[in-house]
Amino acid sequence: MTHVALIGASGNAGARILKELSDRGHKVTAIARNPERIAALPGVTAAKGDVYDAEGLAALLKGHDAVISSVHFSVSDPAILLQAARASGVRRYLVVGGAGSLEVAPGQRLVDQPDFPAEYREEALGGARFLDLLKSADDLDWTFLSPSAMFVPGERTGRFRLGKDALLANETGSSISFEDYAIAMVDEIETPKHSRQRFTVGY
C-alpha cells in the first residue's frame, strides 16, 4: 500500500485516478478546493487545499510516499506546486500532463500545428512549461504522463499502448479514456518505470 496525495481529486482525470487508487487498496489524501465534491471511497481522506498556497499545500503533502498533480495548467502555477512538494519533503512527484507538447513528427509539437484548437492553446502551452520546469528539477523523482489528443470519459478496458514523446494514434485518431489513463498512472505508482521522464498513453 502506498500513501498518495492527489491534488485535484475532484476533476475529470483526478476522480478516475482516485477511484483506481482506492480500488487497488492505496491510502489517499484527496485534495481539492471543494472537498465536498470528492467521492467517498475506501482509504480516501478528503482535504481542502489551494494550489496557489504553497505553505498550506506543503503541510497537506507532508508524510506521503508520492504526490500526483491533476490540475489544469491554466489555473495553477507549476513553480508554486513544486515549491510545495519540495517543502513537504516528498520527492516522488507525478503529473497529469497534456498532449500539446507531444511530437507529431520529430521536433514538431502538436500545439504548434496550424489546426490546433485555439481554445486549448493556453492550457497546452502551460503543460509544456510545466514539463520544461520538471526537466531541471534534479531534486525530485518526477514523472509526466501525457494523455493522447482526445482525453475523454469512456471505459476502463486495460487495453492501451505506452509511448515516450510522440503522439500515439490509430485509425480512429488519437485518444485515451480517463479510466484507462488512470490505470497507467497507478501502474506507474506501483511499478515505477519512467523516473525523471515523460511518457504517454493512448490506444
Disulfide bonds with the S-S distance in Angstrom:
none
